[in-house]
Amino acid sequence: MKAFLLAAAATLAISALSAPAHAGTPVTLRMDTTDADGRITLGDLFDGVSGPAANIVVAPRMGPTAVLEAGQVQVSARRAGFDWSNSNGIRRIIVREGQDNGGVSTGGRALAGAARGNVEVLAYARSLSAGEIVQPQDLVWVKMAGAPMDAPRDADTVIGLAAKRPLREGAAVQSRDVAAAQVIKTGDLVTVTYDDGGISLSLQGKAMAAAATGDLFAVQNTLSKKIIQAVATGPGSAAVGPQAQGLQARSQPVRFAAR
């Protein structure tokens, strides 16, 4: 029994010595998350992390950017004794290649308007042309003095959408910047179908406007020249009737709802 108690005491002592020295220390996400050597560390990600803990590797960066799940990053920080509250509900953290500047990781290119502030805001990591599809590497979380009224709080709500106009590097992302990618352009030939209760009809038409999947747009019947309203279902295809109504209902979630 004495030997058992001694062993238990030794185990507790080792556990105490190995416990994180900064347990519960609050940290904040850096305004521009970058790393210089392909090893993304806690020091690269957070302000307030110092000493040996700053060199703890969270993930590798194999290309120009890496996309990290915020939940996993939060767990890694907690294991090292740090607390990132993630009060803005960020789901993804995009880390770009940067340069080492006296131990502080900075982006290879300064983000315009990314002044240090108290609000974490999603910003564009590069300039985008109208119609370009937003990719994960095109976004980065920064800190600014304030956020736009319609600023999305999750990168997932922007990735995969198309820029509605030219977007400037470093500018804060706004929901009105982007929209679903167009699958039909003005002047495209479109097959319009009606399908209900075993009855299936189709006609050829000319798109009178551009449309994304789920959008209602005008189509001119190539034979009768009449204009009808149809819902885009994909490249060169549209629907009318119950199928169109169902598609519209499914394609209208609140895309930028706050979390």
C-alpha positions in Angstrom: 0.0 0.0 0.0 2.8 2.4 0.9 4.4 1.7 -2.5 1.1 2.4 -4.2 0.6 5.7 -2.4 4.2 6.8 -3.3 3.5 6.0 -7.0 0.3 7.9 -6.9 1.9 10.9 -5.4 4.7 10.8 -8.0 2.1 10.7 -10.8 0.2 13.7 -9.4 3.5 15.6 -9.1 4.4 14.9 -12.7 0.9 15.9 -13.8 1.2 19.2 -12.0 4.6 19.9 -13.5 3.4 19.1 -17.0 0.2 21.1 -16.8 0.1 24.2 -19.1 1.7 27.2 -17.5 -0.9 29.5 -19.0 -4.1 27.6 -18.3 -7.1 29.7 -19.2 -5.1 32.6 -20.6 -7.4 34.5 -23.0 -6.0 35.0 -26.5 -7.4 36.7 -29.6 -7.1 35.8 -33.3 -4.5 37.8 -35.2 -5.8 40.4 -37.6 -3.9 38.7 -40.5 -3.3 35.0 -40.0 -0.1 34.0 -41.9 2.9 31.8 -41.4 6.4 32.0 -42.8 7.7 28.4 -42.9 4.7 26.1 -43.7 4.3 25.3 -40.0 1.2 27.0 -38.6 1.7 27.6 -34.9 -0.3 29.0 -32.1 1.9 32.1 -32.3 1.0 32.5 -35.9 -2.7 32.4 -35.1 -3.1 34.3 -31.9 -2.1 37.5 -30.1 -1.2 36.8 -26.5 0.7 33.5 -27.0 4.3 33.7 -26.0 7.2 31.5 -25.0 7.5 27.8 -26.0 3.7 27.6 -26.6 4.0 30.0 -29.5 5.9 27.3 -31.4 3.3 24.6 -30.9 2.3 23.4 -34.4 -1.4 23.4 -35.1 -1.3 22.3 -38.8 1.0 22.3 -41.9 0.5 24.6 -44.8 1.2 22.7 -48.0 0.4 25.5 -50.5 -0.1 29.3 -50.6 -3.0 29.0 -48.2 -4.4 26.6 -45.6 -8.0 26.5 -44.4 -8.3 25.4 -40.7 -11.5 24.4 -38.9 -12.0 26.9 -36.1 -13.2 24.3 -33.7 -10.0 22.2 -34.1 -7.9 25.4 -33.6 -9.9 26.2 -30.5 -9.2 22.7 -29.1 -5.5 23.0 -29.9 -5.3 26.3 -28.0 -7.2 24.9 -25.1 -4.8 21.9 -24.8 -1.9 24.4 -24.6 -3.7 26.3 -21.8 -5.2 29.2 -23.8 -8.8 30.3 -24.2 -10.0 31.7 -27.6 -13.7 32.5 -27.0 -14.4 32.8 -30.8 -17.3 35.2 -29.9 -17.9 35.9 -33.6 -18.7 32.3 -34.3 -15.9 31.9 -37.0 -16.0 28.4 -38.6 -12.9 28.6 -40.8 -9.6 30.3 -40.4 -7.6 31.0 -43.6 -3.9 31.1 -43.2 -1.8 32.6 -46.0 1.9 32.5 -46.7 3.7 35.3 -45.0 7.1 36.6 -44.0 8.8 36.5 -40.6 9.3 40.0 -39.2 11.1 39.9 -35.9 9.1 37.0 -34.7 5.7 38.4 -35.7 4.1 36.8 -38.7 2.9 39.3 -41.3 1.3 38.9 -44.7 3.5 38.9 -47.8 1.2 41.8 -48.9 -0.3 44.3 -46.5 -4.1 44.3 -46.6 -5.5 47.7 -47.4 -7.6 49.1 -44.6 -6.7 46.2 -42.2 -6.0 48.5 -39.3 -5.9 46.9 -35.9 -9.2 47.2 -34.1 -11.5 45.3 -31.9 -13.8 43.6 -34.5 -12.9 40.4 -36.4 -14.1 41.0 -40.0 -13.9 38.8 -43.1 -11.9 40.6 -45.8 -10.7 39.8 -49.4 -7.1 38.5 -49.5 -6.9 39.6 -53.2 -8.8 41.7 -55.7 -11.6 39.9 -57.6 -13.1 40.7 -60.9 -16.9 40.7 -61.5 -18.1 37.1 -62.0 -15.1 35.4 -60.3 -16.0 32.6 -57.9 -14.9 33.3 -54.3 -12.5 30.5 -53.1 -11.3 29.8 -49.5 -7.9 31.3 -50.2 -9.5 34.6 -51.3 -10.7 35.3 -47.8 -8.9 36.2 -44.6 -10.1 37.2 -41.1 -8.7 40.6 -40.0 -9.4 43.0 -37.2 -10.9 46.4 -38.1 -12.4 49.3 -36.1 -15.9 48.3 -37.3 -17.8 45.9 -39.6 -20.3 46.6 -42.3 -23.9 46.1 -41.3 -24.3 43.1 -43.7 -20.9 41.6 -43.0 -21.2 37.7 -43.1 -20.0 36.0 -39.9 -19.0 32.7 -41.6 -16.7 32.2 -44.6 -19.0 29.3 -45.7 -21.7 31.9 -46.6 -19.4 33.5 -49.2 -17.2 30.7 -50.6 -18.6 29.4 -53.9 -20.5 32.5 -54.7 -19.7 34.9 -57.6 -18.5 38.5 -57.3 -21.3 40.9 -58.5 -18.8 43.7 -59.1 -15.0 44.2 -58.9 -13.9 43.7 -55.3 -10.8 45.3 -53.8 -8.1 43.4 -51.8 -8.4 44.2 -48.1 -12.0 45.4 -48.3 -14.4 44.0 -45.7 -16.7 41.4 -47.2 -20.4 42.4 -47.5 -23.3 40.2 -48.4 -24.3 42.4 -51.3 -20.9 41.8 -52.9 -21.7 38.3 -54.0 -24.5 36.2 -55.5 -25.0 32.7 -56.7 -23.1 31.9 -59.9 -25.1 32.4 -63.1 -25.9 29.3 -65.0 -27.8 31.1 -67.8 -26.7 34.2 -69.7 -28.8 36.6 -71.7 -29.4 35.2 -75.2 -28.7 31.6 -74.2 -31.0 28.9 -75.8 -32.9 27.2 -73.0 -35.0 24.1 -72.7 -38.1 24.8 -70.6 -39.9 21.8 -69.1 -43.2 21.3 -67.4 -43.6 18.1 -65.4 -46.6 17.3 -63.2 -48.6 14.1 -62.5 -47.1 12.1 -65.4 -47.5 14.9 -67.9 -44.2 16.2 -69.3 -43.9 19.0 -71.9 -40.9 21.0 -73.1 -40.2 23.9 -75.4 -37.2 25.8 -76.7 -36.7 29.4 -75.7 -34.3 32.3 -75.6 -33.2 33.7 -72.2 -34.1 37.3 -71.9 -32.0 37.8 -68.8 -29.2 36.1 -66.9 -30.1 33.7 -64.0 -28.6 31.6 -61.3 -30.1 28.2 -60.3 -33.4 28.9 -58.6 -33.8 32.4 -60.2 -37.0 33.4 -61.9 -36.3 34.9 -65.4 -38.0 35.7 -68.7 -37.8 33.3 -71.6 -39.1 33.9 -75.1 -40.6 31.0 -76.9 -38.6 30.6 -80.1 -41.7 29.6 -82.1 -44.6 31.7 -80.7 -42.3 34.6 -79.6 -44.4 34.8 -76.4 -42.6 35.6 -73.1 -43.0 33.3 -70.2 -41.5 33.2 -66.7 -39.4 30.2 -65.8 -37.0 29.1 -63.1 -33.4 28.2 -63.9 -32.5 24.6 -63.1 -29.0 24.4 -64.5 -27.0 25.4 -67.6 -29.4 25.7 -70.6 -32.4 24.4 -68.7 -35.4 25.8 -66.8 -38.7 24.7 -65.5 -42.3 26.0 -65.1 -45.2 24.7 -62.9 -44.9 22.7 -59.6 -41.2 21.8 -60.3 -40.3 25.4 -60.6 -42.2 26.4 -57.4 -40.5 23.7 -55.4 -37.0 24.7 -56.7 -37.7 28.4 -55.8 -38.7 27.4 -52.3 -35.6 25.3 -51.7 -33.2 28.0 -53.1 -34.3 30.8 -50.9 -32.7 30.2 -47.5 -31.4 33.2 -45.6 -27.9 33.0 -46.9 -26.3 35.4 -44.5 -28.1 34.8 -41.3 -26.2 35.7 -38.2 -25.1 32.7 -36.1 
